[in-house]
Amino acid sequence: MEKSERNRRIGAYVAPYRGLFAMGIAAMLLMTAANLAGPLILRSIIDDSIPRADMRGMALRALAFLGIIAVSGAITYVGSIVVARLGLNVVTQVKNEVFGHLLTLPVAYFDAHPVGELMARVESDSEKVKQLFSEIGITLITEVFFFAGVLAVCFSLDPAITIWIAAALPPILAFVILFFDRLRALYDKSRKMWARISASVAEFVQGIEVLRAFDRVAWAESSLDETARAKRANDVRTSFLEYGAMSGLGFLVGPAFMAAIVVVIAPKILAGAMTLGTLLVFLEYGRRLLEPIMAIAENVRGFQQARVSLDRIFAILALEGEPGSAAGIACAPHAFERSIDFEGVWFRYREDSWVLRDISFSIPKGSTIALVGPSGSGKSTAVSLLCRFYDPQRGRILVDGRPLGELGLPEWRRRIGLVLQDAYLFPGALVENVRVYDDAIGEDRVRSALDAVGASDFVDRLPSGLRSEIRERGSNLSGGERQLVAFARAIAFGPEIVVLDEATASVDAQTERRIREGMAGLLQGRTALVVAHRLSSIVGADEILFMKNGAIAARGSHEGLMKGFPEYAELVRLQFPEAAAGVGNARG
Ligand code: ADP
């Protein structure tokens, strides 16, 4: 990202908190001034008050010294709060924007970016951005102020010695930066090992039944143990380096630096060219100079990482949302009068291979079209195109002769009742799962939707009826019950069109019957496109499209295809042995 562009965007985040930002900077400047003033007051006590035996002056200066310490403590406190608040405000805004924006992105984006990874990335990136606006920002700014201030005061006291000191600093800074780089690499390694351990634990816990059943618990334990040992070894090395090098710097470099100052200044004092008080100022500043050096070195890398994080966040924000999702695209309330038509539709997810090739078919209003065929032949993809989760690369989908792309996306989707193969249920009350948290849909409508799909009796059996809690992914319902809830959800939204991807899992005869009845309720009086896996849905359809390798290999009625298309007859024979008993039975 262009530097100026990045700065402009950062500015935009800070702009609403200009006041806080200004207060933070002012606090840092005051703090620096107070820190610089301390040694200067000591100098005037030593050089001025003591030789003149001026007790009053000495007491006043000592009081001023104490006052400055107190004031600088208070300013530090206020400044930290102000800056922390700034960081929190900015990060909240960044996260809101990113999560809000993610929800508008096309489905294809989530194909390429697994949700877990995406969330972890956004979370850690925004955390780094928060640090940039709080800890890292504060430290870098105050320490740079202090560093510049020290050099300026020293220069005004004795330019020659200051130049000597300044010359010694770059090698120390370089050493410290290298040291922190090494330390950070070790920390990163440790973090990655930790991520691996916690991912393994999560996987092992989720797969505990498999591990137990196949007697692999001991293997799981030893594999965890191995990673944990490696992490421990790495952590030991890290601590060794951290504390070893830190104390080395503190005990060796620090005193050596001060000794060098004394060696350079002592002759000047003896020659009467410099006072003791000035020596004290140099020593005091020299001692404290190591702090900003360490702090700057430690935070420079954090600063760079935060910039990378910011760029990644800006990259997500720069992605385009779904086409046509902007409000305001007109869509007549009853645009669908005659038919939906796929016209020579070609589609591919990736450059290398077409998933749909030249698909053409029509869904007349009120009819049910069934898609059948081997798995991977493109049935679900055709359904996704109808819902406009993706747009075809060639050809078009028309609604009463109008291209789908010209209809407003939200309006179009509102006409569709979608039932996916793996019906997703949110953890929460059953009623909310049916109306997807849309309060405009009253409980009576939820109930009649459940009635229509024949789910009322199972709902009544639940401990709190409509208010019963559904666990994550609906794990406390049976597969058949989840399907019925998904049907009811589709109906509750009063769709004109039903798009249904039937579950492939086989169910017992009783559940099968309930699902069949539920489906009849769902399809009643509606236009439907069904990826069919049940014989009843296939037989009940007005037209069956047999798909193979992304193309429609044959179409017609069940009877016609059974007679005229051996591959279809074979598929039916394999999947539904009971069909041999006769088509009439399957209809019932
Ligand atoms: P069906 O519903 O007939 O089983 P699909 O439409 O699900 O077939 O899949 C058709 C082909 O497209 C398959 O080869 C599948 O691997 C591929 N495919 C499906 N979804 C995606 C996706 N999100 N990204 C990439 N390829 C996909």
Boltz pocket constraint, residues with backbone or C-beta under 6 A from the ligand:
constraints:
  - pocket:
      binder: B
      contacts: [[A, 111], [A, 349], [A, 350], [A, 355], [A, 373], [A, 374], [A, 375], [A, 376], [A, 377], [A, 378], [A, 379], [A, 380], [A, 381], [A, 382]]
      max_distance: 6.0
